[in-house]
């Protein structure tokens, strides 16, 4: 009646083993480390950087416990903070010849101390790793950034200026000039018939602009202003695109579990756990560049200006190519990073030259088709703007008209340059400039103090529950305590396998899960007692108690899980972290409280054919004045 088949015990043993293996990495802690990552968007690191870091450290007489390359950065782990500081200075001096324009970012970080033998135990095909710790537990830097909404609207108006020029030219509608004043676009005409035709066309093709005609005689004007709804959409899109771009840039640097989320209408919160160097963290955030695609001015006047023998022609700007040669580029922006969906390095199918293959969205595809059709044989410049300064990454030649949303950029590029350009384009661009309005650093000592207090709260809560259960339910209380320990073990193991981020609210959720998980065992034990009071035999009482308590346990956990899922769906930040631990804890408690505790009971009592009593505390019989001990 109360016996488990061997396969059920095998499941319990596997669950226990998995829980131990994937929980252990969390007890080894983290050690001081130095992270070396790319200081420029076009500088892509490979595994050779790890060997270079080791060489530099050896020359400086410093020994690292571990040096590894994780795909985006090299990390060196040290035994103490003092060695970490010396290593940072040595690497900075050796890798960056110009401190004002660093090629590499050398930042303080933290690295797991999990032994290699433990990392090699992939029981479920997943490497055992510790949970990620949030900013409040691990320490790190926190930035509050504000998006320049005025610049976002100005940039949109500039884009509309180019669209208006293209539309009027396609329909052969003559105008005397297009100007932009802030967020307003103004088109001038000589007669009212042409103005009316242009107004009808632009109102149909550009509904986000509200058009108003003014002027008289030969000085007629058509002014376009963004509608309030369109302006709101532009601002919302700017924030969302900036968040996506920040994610791409930070991910390229290998920062573990960064938190980048919107706060309010125009602000973005950026948290980088483990990064202790505020200045270097600013460099990481400051690398968020804006990409623009423009045409190169190849006129005689432009060539004279590039040689330094004349002024820059009207409507153009002077920039410098990577090789140092000056280049005159037109002001009109053809495309920005928001029009690109993908960029991959490759080769020209005809000339076998290194090339970059781009994939554009629908709007970008249309614009690029028109521009390339009209400018075959001319050069197109890809500009990168970082910290207010523009640089021409590459200026390839347009071979032919390009349609269909797939673009190939080739000419004057090496294989490395093509790969770097593709990486840069994939990273995207900011829709609007951002500035840091608040910053703070949480030291690792404060994080360690939070971890110690959180661990103590869970430990003392567990001990208090264990003492109560053992005193009140005797041996069944011991079984319940062991089931609760397995529940805690499985919860931490699952969080580690999912590489979830643990925060202080998450620790609070673990403490809450302990109280909720033991409730299932209380229901089971009381149900067994009830069956004993009704006169059932011990074996029958155990069997019926577990069977009848399961429905109640399932109902209570399902209703609690619904509340947890609601927090998970609609919450954010700390609330979401709490909800994740809460929901996982409910699922693990169902397994441990019902299946594991019954397995222990079956193992202890199931083989006793003539069982006369069970150790479950005092059983008060109905309508009896004296308690009977079972």
C-alpha positions in Angstrom: 0.0 0.0 0.0 2.7 2.4 1.0 5.6 1.4 -1.2 7.3 3.2 -4.1 8.5 1.3 -7.1 12.3 1.6 -7.8 11.9 4.1 -10.6 10.3 6.6 -8.3 13.2 6.3 -5.9 15.5 6.7 -8.8 13.8 10.0 -9.7 14.2 11.2 -6.2 17.9 10.3 -6.1 18.5 12.0 -9.5 16.6 15.1 -8.2 18.8 15.2 -5.1 22.0 14.8 -7.1 21.0 17.5 -9.6 20.1 19.8 -6.8 23.5 19.3 -5.1 25.5 19.8 -8.3 23.8 22.9 -9.5 23.5 24.5 -6.0 27.2 24.0 -5.0 28.6 26.8 -7.3 26.7 29.4 -5.3 28.8 28.6 -2.2 32.2 29.3 -3.7 31.6 33.0 -4.1 33.3 35.5 -6.4 36.9 36.8 -6.5 38.3 40.2 -7.7 38.9 40.3 -11.4 39.9 42.6 -14.2 37.9 42.7 -17.4 39.5 43.7 -20.7 37.1 44.6 -23.5 37.0 46.5 -26.7 37.2 50.3 -26.4 36.0 51.0 -29.9 32.9 49.7 -31.6 34.9 48.5 -34.6 37.5 46.6 -32.5 36.5 43.0 -32.2 38.4 40.8 -29.8 39.3 37.2 -30.2 40.9 34.5 -28.0 44.4 35.9 -28.5 43.6 38.7 -26.1 43.7 36.2 -23.2 47.2 35.2 -24.1 48.2 38.8 -24.4 46.7 39.6 -20.9 48.7 36.7 -19.4 51.9 37.9 -21.0 51.4 41.5 -19.7 50.7 40.2 -16.2 53.8 38.0 -16.2 56.0 40.9 -17.3 54.5 42.9 -14.4 55.3 40.1 -11.9 51.6 39.5 -11.2 50.0 36.1 -11.1 46.3 35.5 -12.0 44.4 32.5 -10.7 42.5 32.3 -14.0 42.5 34.0 -17.3 39.7 33.3 -19.7 38.1 34.6 -22.9 34.3 34.5 -22.9 33.6 35.6 -26.5 33.4 39.4 -25.8 36.1 40.1 -23.3 39.1 38.6 -21.4 38.8 38.3 -17.6 41.7 37.7 -15.2 40.8 36.5 -11.6 43.0 37.4 -8.6 43.3 36.3 -5.0 42.9 39.8 -3.5 41.8 43.4 -4.2 45.4 44.7 -4.0 46.6 42.5 -6.8 43.5 43.4 -8.8 44.4 47.1 -8.6 48.0 46.5 -9.7 46.8 44.3 -12.6 44.4 47.0 -13.8 47.2 49.6 -13.8 49.6 47.3 -15.6 47.0 46.3 -18.3 45.9 49.9 -18.8 49.5 51.0 -19.4 50.4 48.2 -21.7 47.2 48.1 -23.8 46.4 51.8 -24.2 49.2 54.0 -25.6 46.8 57.0 -25.7 44.8 57.3 -22.4 42.5 59.9 -24.0 41.6 57.6 -26.9 41.8 54.0 -25.4 41.7 51.0 -27.7 40.7 48.8 -24.8 38.5 49.2 -21.7 40.1 47.8 -18.5 37.6 47.6 -15.8 37.3 46.1 -12.3 34.9 43.2 -12.1 34.1 40.0 -10.1 34.4 36.5 -11.3 33.1 33.2 -10.0 35.4 30.8 -8.2 33.6 27.6 -9.1 36.2 24.8 -9.4 36.8 23.4 -12.9 35.9 19.8 -11.8 32.4 21.1 -10.8 32.0 23.1 -14.0 32.7 19.9 -15.9 29.7 18.1 -14.3 27.0 18.8 -17.0 24.3 16.4 -15.6 21.6 17.9 -17.8 23.8 19.3 -20.5 24.1 22.7 -18.6 27.3 23.9 -17.0 26.9 24.4 -13.3 27.2 28.1 -12.7 26.2 30.3 -9.7 23.2 32.5 -10.0 23.7 36.0 -11.2 23.5 38.5 -8.4 21.7 41.8 -8.7 23.2 45.2 -8.1 22.0 45.2 -4.4 23.9 41.9 -3.7 26.9 42.0 -6.0 27.6 45.7 -6.2 28.2 47.6 -9.3 27.2 50.9 -11.0 23.8 52.5 -11.5 23.0 55.2 -14.1 19.9 57.1 -14.8 20.0 58.5 -18.3 17.7 61.1 -20.0 16.8 60.9 -23.7 17.0 64.3 -25.5 13.4 64.3 -26.9 14.0 67.6 -28.7 16.8 66.1 -30.6 14.7 63.1 -31.5 12.0 65.3 -33.0 14.6 67.4 -34.8 16.2 64.2 -36.3 12.7 63.1 -37.5 12.0 66.4 -39.1 15.4 66.2 -40.9 14.4 62.8 -42.2 11.1 64.2 -43.4 13.0 66.9 -45.3 14.7 64.3 -47.4 11.4 62.4 -48.0 9.6 65.6 -49.1 12.4 66.4 -51.6 12.2 62.9 -53.1 8.4 62.9 -53.3 8.2 66.3 -55.1 11.0 65.3 -57.5 9.2 62.0 -58.4 6.0 63.9 -59.2 7.8 66.7 -61.0 6.5 69.3 -58.7 8.8 72.3 -58.7 9.6 74.3 -55.5 12.1 77.1 -54.7 13.5 75.6 -51.6 13.0 73.3 -48.6 14.2 74.4 -45.2 13.8 73.1 -41.6 13.4 75.3 -38.6 13.6 73.2 -35.5 10.8 70.6 -35.8 9.0 72.4 -38.6 9.6 71.9 -42.3 8.9 74.6 -44.8 8.6 74.3 -48.6 8.4 77.5 -50.8 6.6 77.8 -54.2 6.1 80.4 -56.9 2.4 79.8 -57.7 -0.7 78.6 -55.9 -1.4 75.7 -58.4 1.9 74.1 -57.7 1.4 74.7 -53.9 -2.0 73.1 -54.0 -0.7 70.0 -55.9 2.2 69.7 -53.4 -0.2 70.1 -50.4 -2.4 67.3 -51.7 0.5 65.0 -52.4 2.3 65.6 -49.1 -0.9 65.3 -47.0 -1.6 61.9 -48.6 2.0 60.6 -48.4 3.1 62.1 -45.1 0.0 62.0 -42.8 2.1 62.5 -39.7 2.7 66.2 -40.7 0.0 68.8 -40.5 0.3 71.2 -43.5 -0.5 74.9 -43.5 -0.3 77.3 -46.5 0.8 80.9 -46.2 2.2 83.8 -48.1 1.2 85.6 -51.3 2.3 86.5 -54.7 5.5 84.6 -55.7 6.5 83.9 -52.1 4.1 81.1 -51.2 5.0 78.7 -48.3 3.8 75.3 -47.2 4.7 74.6 -43.5 4.6 71.1 -42.1 4.4 70.4 -38.4 4.4 67.0 -36.6 1.0 66.2 -35.2 0.8 65.6 -31.4 0.2 61.9 -32.0 3.1 61.6 -34.3 5.4 63.5 -32.0 4.4 61.1 -29.1 5.2 58.1 -31.3 8.6 59.5 -32.3 9.5 60.0 -28.6 8.3 56.5 -27.6 10.2 55.0 -30.5 13.3 56.9 -29.6 13.3 55.6 -26.0 12.7 52.0 -27.2 15.4 52.1 -29.8 17.9 53.6 -27.4 17.2 50.8 -24.9 17.7 48.2 -27.7 21.0 49.9 -28.7 22.2 50.1 -25.2 21.6 46.4 -24.8 23.5 45.6 -27.9 26.5 47.8 -26.9 26.7 46.5 -23.3 26.3 42.9 -24.5 29.2 43.3 -26.8 31.3 44.1 -23.7 30.3 40.9 -21.9 28.8 42.5 -18.8 26.8 39.8 -17.0 23.1 40.4 -16.7 22.8 44.2 -17.3 19.6 45.8 -16.3 18.4 48.4 -18.9 14.8 49.5 -18.7 12.6 52.6 -19.2 11.7 54.8 -16.3 9.0 57.4 -16.9 8.6 59.0 -20.4 12.1 60.0 -21.3 14.5 58.2 -18.9 16.4 54.9 -18.9 17.9 53.1 -16.0 21.2 51.2 -16.7 22.6 48.9 -14.0 25.9 47.0 -14.5 26.4 44.4 -11.7 29.9 43.6 -10.8 31.5 46.6 -12.5 33.1 48.7 -9.7 34.9 51.3 -11.8 32.4 54.2 -12.5 34.7 55.9 -15.0 35.1 52.8 -17.1 31.3 52.2 -16.8 30.8 55.7 -18.2 33.1 54.7 -21.1 30.9 51.7 -21.8 27.7 53.8 -21.9 29.4 56.6 -23.7 30.2 54.3 -26.6 26.6 54.3 -27.8 27.2 55.8 -31.2 24.9 57.2 -33.9 25.4 55.8 -37.4 24.5 57.8 -40.6 24.7 57.0 -44.3 25.4 60.0 -46.6 26.6 60.7 -50.1 30.1 61.9 -50.8 30.4 65.2 -52.7 32.7 64.5 -55.7 32.4 67.9 -57.3 35.4 70.0 -58.2 34.6 72.5 -55.4 34.6 69.6 -52.9 37.9 68.2 -54.2 39.4 71.7 -53.8 38.0 72.0 -50.2 39.3 68.5 -49.3 42.8 69.6 -50.5 42.5 72.6 -48.2 42.5 75.1 -51.1 39.0 76.4 -50.8 35.9 76.7 -48.6 33.5 73.7 -48.0 30.6 73.9 -50.5 27.1 74.8 -49.2 25.2 71.8 -47.9 28.3 69.7 -47.2 30.5 69.0 -44.2 34.2 68.1 -43.9 35.1 64.8 -42.2 38.2 62.6 -41.9 38.5 59.0 -43.1 40.1 56.3 -41.0 43.3 56.6 -43.0 43.4 60.4 -42.2 42.4 61.7 -45.6 39.8 64.5 -45.6 36.4 63.8 -47.2 33.6 66.2 -48.1 30.2 64.7 -47.3 26.7 66.0 -48.0 24.6 67.0 -45.0 21.5 65.1 -46.1 21.2 61.9 -44.1 20.1 59.0 -46.3 19.8 56.2 -43.7 20.4 55.7 -40.0 20.9 52.6 -38.0 17.1 52.4 -37.3 16.6 51.3 -40.9 19.0 48.3 -40.7 17.8 44.9 -39.5 21.0 43.0 -40.1 24.6 43.3 -41.3 27.0 40.5 -42.1 30.5 40.5 -43.6 31.1 38.6 -46.8 32.5 39.0 -50.3 31.4 40.6 -53.6 30.1 37.8 -55.8 31.7 39.3 -58.9 34.9 40.9 -57.8 35.5 38.7 -54.7 36.3 41.9 -52.8 35.5 42.1 -49.1 31.9 43.5 -48.7 29.2 44.1 -46.1 25.8 42.7 -46.8 23.0 44.7 -45.2 19.3 43.9 -44.8 17.0 47.0 -44.6 13.4 47.4 -43.4 10.7 48.4 -45.9 11.3 52.2 -45.6 15.0 51.8 -45.8 14.7 49.6 -48.9 12.7 52.1 -50.7 15.0 55.0 -49.9 18.1 53.0 -50.8 16.7 51.9 -54.1 16.0 55.5 -55.1 19.3 56.8 -54.0 21.5 54.1 -55.6 19.6 54.3 -58.9 20.5 58.0 -59.1 24.1 57.8 -57.8 25.7 54.8 -59.6 29.5 55.1 -59.6 29.5 57.6 -56.7 30.7 57.0 -53.2 28.6 56.6 -50.1 30.0 57.4 -46.7 29.1 55.5 -43.5 29.7 57.9 -40.6 30.0 57.0 -36.9 29.3 59.7 -34.3 30.7 59.1 -30.9 30.7 61.7 -28.1 29.8 64.4 -30.5 32.6 63.7 -33.0 32.0 62.2 -36.5 34.3 59.8 -38.3 34.0 58.2 -41.7 34.2 54.5 -41.1 34.2 53.6 -44.8 33.2 55.3 -48.1 32.5 52.5 -50.7 31.4 52.9 -54.3 27.8 52.3 -55.4 28.1 49.6 -58.1 24.4 49.5 -59.3 20.8 50.2 -58.3 20.0 48.1 -55.2 16.5 47.0 -54.4 14.7 44.3 -52.5 16.0 45.3 -49.1 19.4 43.6 -49.5 22.4 45.9 -49.9 26.0 45.2 -50.6 28.7 47.7 -49.7 32.1 47.1 -51.1 35.2 48.9 -52.2 38.3 50.1 -50.4 37.8 47.6 -47.5 39.9 44.8 -46.2 38.4 41.6 -44.7 38.9 42.9 -41.2 37.3 46.3 -42.0 34.3 44.5 -43.5 33.9 42.4 -40.4 34.3 45.4 -38.1 31.8 47.5 -40.2 29.2 44.7 -40.0 29.6 44.5 -36.3 29.2 48.2 -35.9 26.1 48.3 -38.1 24.5 45.4 -36.2 24.9 47.2 -33.0 22.5 49.9 -34.2 22.4 53.6 -33.5 20.8 55.9 -31.0 17.6 57.5 -32.1 18.4 60.5 -29.9 21.3 61.6 -27.7 21.4 60.7 -24.0 23.0 62.1 -20.9 23.7 60.7 -17.5 21.7 62.7 -14.9 22.3 60.4 -11.9 25.0 57.9 -11.0 25.9 55.8 -8.0 28.2 53.0 -7.1 27.3 50.1 -4.8 30.5 48.6 -3.4 31.1 44.8 -3.1 31.4 45.1 0.7 27.8 46.4 0.9 26.6 43.7 -1.4 28.4 41.1 0.7 26.7 42.5 3.8 23.3 42.2 2.1 24.0 38.6 1.1 25.0 37.7 4.7 21.8 39.2 6.1 19.7 37.5 3.4 21.3 34.2 4.1 20.8 34.6 7.8 17.2 35.4 7.4 16.6 32.2 5.3 18.7 30.1 7.7 17.0 31.2 10.9 13.6 30.9 9.3 14.5 27.3 8.2 15.8 26.4 11.7 12.7 27.8 13.4 10.4 25.8 11.1 12.5 22.7 11.5 12.4 22.9 15.3 8.6 23.4 15.4 7.9 20.6 12.9 10.2 18.1 14.8 8.7 18.9 18.2 5.1 18.9 17.0 5.1 16.1 14.5 8.1 14.1 15.7 9.4 11.7 13.0 6.9 13.0 10.5 8.2 16.5 11.3 11.7 15.2 10.5 10.5 13.9 7.1 8.8 17.3 6.5 12.0 19.1 7.4 14.1 17.0 5.0 11.5 17.6 2.3 11.8 21.4 3.0 15.5 21.2 2.7 15.2 19.4 -0.7 12.8 22.1 -1.8 15.3 24.8 -1.0 18.0 22.8 -2.7 16.0 22.4 -5.9 14.9 26.0 -5.9 18.4 27.3 -5.8 19.5 24.7 -8.4 16.7 25.7 -10.8 17.6 29.4 -10.4 21.2 28.6 -11.1 20.4 26.5 -14.2 18.2 29.3 -15.6 21.0 31.8 -14.7 18.4 33.9 -13.1 19.3 37.2 -11.3 18.9 37.0 -7.5 18.2 40.3 -5.7 17.1 41.1 -2.2 13.4 40.8 -3.1 14.4 37.3 -4.5 15.8 36.3 -1.1 12.6 37.6 0.5 10.7 35.3 -1.9 12.9 32.3 -0.8 12.1 33.0 2.8 8.4 33.2 1.9 8.5 30.0 -0.1 9.8 28.1 3.0 6.7 29.0 4.9 4.4 28.2 2.0 6.2 24.9 1.3 5.9 23.6 4.9 2.2 24.3 4.8 1.7 21.4 2.4 3.3 19.0 4.9 1.2 20.4 7.7 -1.9 19.6 5.7 -0.6 16.0 5.0 0.3 15.4 8.7 -3.0 16.7 10.0 -4.8 14.6 7.4 -3.0 11.5 8.6 -3.8 12.4 12.2 -7.5 12.8 11.3 -7.5 9.3 9.8 -5.9 7.9 12.9 -8.6 9.6 15.0 -11.2 8.0 12.9 -9.8 4.6 13.8 -7.9 3.7 10.6 -4.9 1.5 10.7 -1.5 3.3 10.5 -0.8 2.1 7.0 -4.3 3.1 5.8 -4.0 6.4 7.6 -0.7 7.2 5.8 -2.2 6.2 2.4 -5.5 8.0 2.8 -3.9 11.1 4.4 -1.5 11.7 1.4 -4.2 10.9 -1.2 -6.9 13.2 0.3 -4.5 16.1 1.2 -3.2 16.3 -2.4 -6.3 17.9 -3.8 -6.2 20.6 -1.1 -2.5 21.2 -1.7 -3.0 21.5 -5.4 -5.8 24.0 -5.1 -3.9 26.2 -2.7 -0.8 26.2 -4.8 -2.6 26.9 -8.1 -4.3 30.0 -6.7 -1.0 31.2 -5.3 0.7 30.5 -8.6 -1.9 32.6 -10.4 -1.1 35.6 -8.2 2.7 35.0 -8.8 2.1 34.8 -12.6 0.2 38.1 -12.4 3.2 39.7 -10.7 5.5 38.2 -13.3 3.4 39.5 -16.2 2.8 43.0 -15.0 5.7 43.7 -12.6 9.1 45.0 -13.4 12.5 45.3 -11.6 12.4 44.0 -8.0 8.8 42.9 -8.3 9.6 40.7 -11.3 12.6 39.2 -9.5 10.4 38.4 -6.5 7.7 36.8 -8.8 10.2 34.5 -10.6 11.5 33.0 -7.3 7.9 32.8 -5.9 6.6 30.9 -8.9 9.5 28.5 -9.1 9.3 27.9 -5.4 5.7 26.8 -5.7 6.5 24.3 -8.4 9.5 22.8 -6.4 7.4 22.7 -3.2 4.8 20.5 -4.9 7.4 18.0 -5.8 9.3 17.9 -2.5 6.3 18.2 -0.1 4.3 15.5 -1.7 6.6 13.1 -3.6 9.8 13.3 -1.6 8.2 13.3 1.9 6.0 10.4 1.0 9.1 8.6 -0.4 10.7 9.0 3.0 7.6 7.8 4.8 7.2 4.8 2.5 10.9 3.9 3.0 10.6 4.0 6.7 7.1 2.5 7.3 6.1 0.9 4.0 7.9 -2.4 4.6 6.4 -3.0 8.1 3.5 -5.3 7.5 2.2 -5.2 11.1 2.6 -1.5 11.8 1.0 -0.7 15.1 1.8 3.1 15.4 3.4 6.0 13.7 5.5 8.8 15.2 3.3 11.8 14.3 2.8 13.5 17.7 -0.3 13.6 19.8 -3.5 12.2 18.2 -6.6 13.5 20.0 -9.4 11.1 19.5 -13.0 12.4 18.9 -15.2 12.7 22.1 -12.3 11.6 24.3 -11.0 13.5 27.3 -7.6 11.8 27.4 -5.2 12.0 24.5 -4.0 8.7 23.0 -0.4 8.5 21.8 0.0 6.8 18.5 
